[in-house]
Amino acid sequence: MRAFVISWAVLLAACATPASRPAMGKVSDLSRVDGPARFCEHRVPEQVCTIHHPELAARFQAVGDWCPEHGVPESQCFQCHPELTFEAIPPLPDRADVALVVRQGEDLPSLEEHAAAGRVTVFDFYADWCAACREVELHLAKRLNARGDADVAVRKLNVVDWDTPVAKRYLAGVKGLPYVVVYGRDGKKVRSIEGLDLPALDRAIAEGAAR
């Protein structure tokens, strides 16, 4: 077994609406390992593997992170999520402008009021059960670190589910998460991006920076 440093489970499949998404548990951070970890034969960190440690199953089930079909946490189920990987989300630099503006699906009448003046602002609509939303988070964190993007701000909106006030206001007609809205440095909307399309996100950020 190989040693790794792991801080978050990242799933790469897009998260569709409840109408088209199979019944699944949510992806919690209980599979997160903040220090050195060793993968077991089930391809997950051994210390959080519920097959090796069945006593941990109740903790995952209590927060809804459970795949009843396969009897493992949703955040560890390779049968439902064959592209499941574990990769560290790097700590953000002190200069990073990242804020959680919607915590539990409450309404947010205006995105513009939360755009950072003189910066490209990425409004990241996500939910805890959305696997691919973690990939957007990882991508933005890497960008903020590697590129030193002092001109990019991130505003996170936890929609919780499709019936919350913020979801009803902004996600009507949206087929699935992730969903991001990018505003340019001029404070005007560049475009919205539905689904996991990281190249499109980068292009929108570049377009917004040129304004």
N, C-alpha and C positions, 0 to 999 in steps of 0.2 A: 504494500500500500504506500502511496505517495503522500507526503506532507504538503498542506496548502494553508494559506491564510484566507479565510472566507468570511464575508460580512453580510451577504444577502443572497437569497435564491432568486435567480432571474429566469423567467419563462419567456419564450420567444413567440408564442402563438398569439394572434390578435384575439381580443375579447369581444364577442358579439353580444347583442342585446339578449335579454332573457328569452325572447320568442324564438331565437335561432340557436341559443347557446344551450348545450346539454346541461342537465342538472349536475352541478359540481360544487364542491366545497370552495371556500375562499383560500387564497394564498396568504398565510400569515407570515410573520417574521420569526416564528418559533424554530424554523430550520436554520436560522442565522447562527453562525459561529464566529465570534469576534477574535479568537486567537488561533494558534496553530490547530489544524484539523487533519484527520486522517480518513480517507475514503475507505469504506468497507466494500464488500463485493456487490452491494446493492447500489453502488455509485453515489452514495450520500455520505455526509460526515458521520462517522461511526457513532459519535457521542449523542447524536439526535435521531439515529435510526430507530424507528419503532419496532422493527423486526428484531433487532438485537436487544432493544430495551422496551419491551411491551408495556412496561409501567408508565412510559411517556405518552401512550396513546390517548389517555384521558385528557391530558393537557391540550393536545391538538384538537380533540373532539369538542372540548369545552368552548373553543373559539371558532368552531365551524371549519377548521382546516382539516378536512377529512374526506377521502374518496371512498364512499361506501362500497363501490363496485369492486375495488381492488384491495381494500383493507389497509391502506396506508395514508399518510397525510397527503392532501392535494399538493402541497409544496414539495413532495418527494415522489410523486406518481409519474414515472416515466412512461407508463402505458397510456395515460391520458395526455401526457405532455412529452413526447419523444425527444423534443429539443431542449428539455430542461437542462440548465447549466447552473453552476455556482460560481459567481465571480464577485470580487470585492468591489463595492461602491466606494471610491476614494473619498476621504474627508475633503470637504470643500475649503478652499482658501478663505482667509479672513475677509478678503475684499468681495467675496461672492455675494451678490444681491439676490437672495432666494427667500421667499416668504410664503407661508401658508395662509391664504386669504379666505378659504372656505374650509372649515374643519369637519362639519358633519352635515353637509348637504344644504345648509341654509342659503337663502337667496342672496344674490349679489347683483343689484340692479344695473351696475355699469362696470364693464371691464376697463374702459378708458381711464376711470378715476384711479385705477391701481397700476397703470402703466408707469414705468420709471422714466422720468424726464431725460431726454437725450440718450436713451438706451433702447436697444431692441428688447422687447418684453415678450417672453414666451408664457402664455397661459396654458398650463398643463392640467387638463381635466383627467382625473384618475379615480380608481376605486380599489379598495384593499383586495377585492377578489379578482381584479384584472391582472392577469399574468404579464401581458405585453406592456402594461404601464410601467413595470419595473425596468424594462429595457429602455424606455424613454428616459427614466430617471438616471439610469446608468450612463446613457449617451450624453446627457446634459452635464452630469457630474464630470465625466472625462473631458468634455469640451471646456468646462470652466477651469479645470486644472491644467490640461495640456496646452491650451491656447492662451490662457490668461485673459479670458474674455471679460474685461472690465466693462465692455460696452453692452453686455447681455445680462438681462435680469430674468428671473424665473418666478412666476406666481403660480402656486399649486392650489388646485380646487378639488377637494375630496367630495365627489358627487354621491358617494355611499351606495345609492341605487337609482333606478330610473324614475322613481316617483317623488324624489326630493324636489324642493323648490328650485334649486340651482339647475338640476337636470331638466326640469320642465321648461325653464327659461332658455337654456342654451343647447340642449341635446335633442330637441324635437326634430325628427327626421334624420338624426344621426344613427347609422346602423350599428355602430359598435365603438368601443374604446380600444386603444388610446384615441384621444381627441385633443389637439392642440390648436390654439389660435395665436398667431404671431402679429405683433404690432411693431411698426418701424420706429426709428429714432424720432420721427416727426410726430409720433403719437397717433398715427393712423393705421388702420388694419391693413396688413399685407395679405394674409390668407389664412384659412383654416385647413387643417390636415386631419383626415379621418383615417383611423387604422395605423398600424405600425409602418411608417414610411420615413425612415431616418434621413435618407438623401433629400427628400422633399423638405424636411424640417431644416436641414442645413442650407438649402437653397433659399428658403423663406427668410432665414436669419441673415444671409448675405444680402438679400434684396432689401431687407429692412435697415441694414447697416448703411446701405448706399443712399438712403433718403436724407 
